[in-house]
Amino acid sequence: MPKFLIIRFSSIGDIVLTTPVIRCLRKKFPDAEIHFVTKTAFKDIVANNPYINKVHTLGDNFELMLNELKAENFDYIIDLHHNLRTLRVKRFLKSVKSFSYNKLNVEKFIYTKLKINILPNKHIVDRNIETVKKLGVVNDGLGLDYFIPERDIVQKAEIPMSHQFGYIGIVIGATMATKKMPLHKLKELCNAINHPIILLGGKDDFAIGNAIELLDDTKIYNSCGKFNLNESADLVRNAKLIISHDTGLMHIAAAFQKPIIAVWGNTVPEFGMYPYYGVKSSREFTNIEVNKLSCRPCSKIGYNKCPKKHFKCMEQINIQEIADLSYKYLGR
């Protein structure tokens, strides 16, 4: 019975995008022991995954984690993060055979600096699966997974009565500022949509959410910071439609097969991080982006502010196009 260690330390979306590997590895090796190691802050993303036997966490003590992993006597390491920290893990567990994800950093560098796209036309999920190809693991085409424990299911009474019969979820946050629309564009979007809206995000998004909610606190409900990650995921699961930046909740929405309007700023879908439903799904999504900007993509991750100071990639987003698309999705 083989024993596997899967490594992905962060972040929300990247961890969700590893779930097809976990599931397909379990299908290939039904009796195997599968462990997953991630940062403590992200443990809940995989803690309820039935295909995982044990979750290890990276807290403040890296050496303690290394010794904990060594004691497990793994047969294989599947490194889906592939950075200096995961290299330390592999070196410490030097007798364990490892398979490492190809991050295509050179290709991304060429794209962001020279604006020449030589990236393969392949989603990151398929590249993750390629990491375990030599083990005979194949993609089952069923998309992403996200498992919410019973204790984190949001009761109807926890959201306003006006939203209990259906709502659009708008994800207003993102890790980096250049990945998200500025406040005035978010306000414009919420004004343009005549339908109950729940704003989704973390504690850091609460103030912006409040500013948007003030436009119409009957139509708009600010959930940012009021719910934990799994509870926010449940709000995503129950939405009619998700409008999102390039961020973790977008991938959670894809895991629940929700229709998605994905809004792109400094990053681009060609990086392979667009919504992923699996080939067996007929679900649709739409990418909204400002094309033919000479400065885009400016980074594979993002910045705290636009390097060019004009932020055209978000300022020129067509809000009415998003509003019209939302009605089309609701009509379906």
Disulfide bonds with the S-S distance in Angstrom:
none
